[in-house]
């Protein structure tokens, strides 16, 4: 058995020596982060201020935009700092905090998208009962449950990780990831509980929401096929942004899972592409959602024109 050490920091080995290009990367990341903060904050403010948007679908969207700010803030500032720094060490406290935020972000994102798909299912399949089933109070309670449940679930995961005796502190990524920290444990037998709870967590965080989404859209599709062309077009127009967000986030999570769990097929991938794939779901989703929902949904576009100063919102 290897000797264990109580590490106070971790080394992020995903950063490569890019020379002067690191300043270009820094500018690109900064522009992306500022854009994400601006776009999501604007839509949160618009939904909160515009009373006509205090409906279930827009409350779920508000929760989604808050989550984008929450997740991206755990990645971008640290990424920008490490890009221009020669030392890529992070404290253990910050590393574990980043793990907690990024994992809860992913869980909340999937759960929120599942709740939104179920909301669309009720609105399209049971329009007469919809207002009685999905009241604003019930939606707010559901959103709170999604957030609190994710926090509780990953607090347990983090506590199981912190207790491990580690025999290394090098993480082959540009941010901290729970799976890679667990792999640093001195004894594989110590990680048995982590692995079992990790599988349980994946089922609850990904599989259950995906089952809910698939069920909802099968029902929606069956109703649309029996409906008029006008009803079908209306259903597709409201579901398209949600499906785009779902596919983008699922694709990003799959890339990250492939990279973390199956590193052998990824060894021949160039370092820069390797890094982009690992942060895809954390960068593109917070930027895509405001664009997709802000452009595709007429009520949000109109609310932006009513609330934002003249000239700030682009003409359509």
C-alpha positions, 0 to 999 in steps of 0.5 A: 500500500502506498504512503498517504499524504494530507494534501492542502492543494491539487495540481491541475495538469490539464493546462499546457504551456501555450506561450503567448497564446494564453493571453488570447485564450484569456480574452476569449474566455473573458468575453464568453463569461461576460456574455454569459453573465450579461445575457442570463442576468438580463433574462432573469431581471426581465422575467422577475419584472414582467408580470405576464411572464409569471407563468410556470414555463417562465419560472422554470426558465428563470431557475435555469438561467440562475443555474447557468450563472451558478455553474459558470461562476464556479468555472470561468474565474478560476479558468481565467486565473489559471490561464495566465498563471504559471502555477496551476495549483488550487487549494483543497478547499477550493477544489472541493467547493468547485466539485460541489458547485459543478456537480450540483449545477449538472443535477439541477440542469437535468432536473430542471429540463425534466420539470420543463418537459413535464410542464409542456406535457401537461400544457399540451396534453391536458390544457383544461386542467393545466392551470389547476395542476401547475400553479405558480406556488406549486412550481416554486415549491418544485424548483426549491425541491430540485435545488435543495435535493441536489445540494443534499445529494452532492453534500453526501458525495463530497463528504465521502470524497473528503474522507479518503486518504489520497496518494497523489494530488495531480488532476488531469483536467483544467478544473476539479472533478470528483471522479478524478479525485476518488481515483487518487485514493490510496486503497481501492477498497476505500472507494467502494462506498463512493462508487456505489453512491456514485452509481446511485447518484448518476441514476437519480441525476441523469437516468430518472430525468431522462426517463421523464423527458422521454415519456413526456415527449412521447406523449406530446408527439402522440397528441401532436400527430392527432391534432390540427396543423396549427396546434402541431406548429404551436407545440413544436414552437414551444418545445424546440428551444427545450429540445435544443437545450436538452440535446446540447447539454446531454451531448456535452455531458457525454463528451465529459463522461467519455473523457473522464471514464475512458481516457485511453481512446482520448489519448491521441486527441490534441491537448487544446481539443481535449480541454475544449471537450472537457468544458463544453457543457460548462461553457456552451449551455450557459451561453446557448440557453439565453440565445435560444429562449430569448430569440425563439420565445415571442413573449420574452422578446416582447418583454425585453423590448418593453423593459430594456432601454431603447437600443439595448435590445436588438431589433428583429 
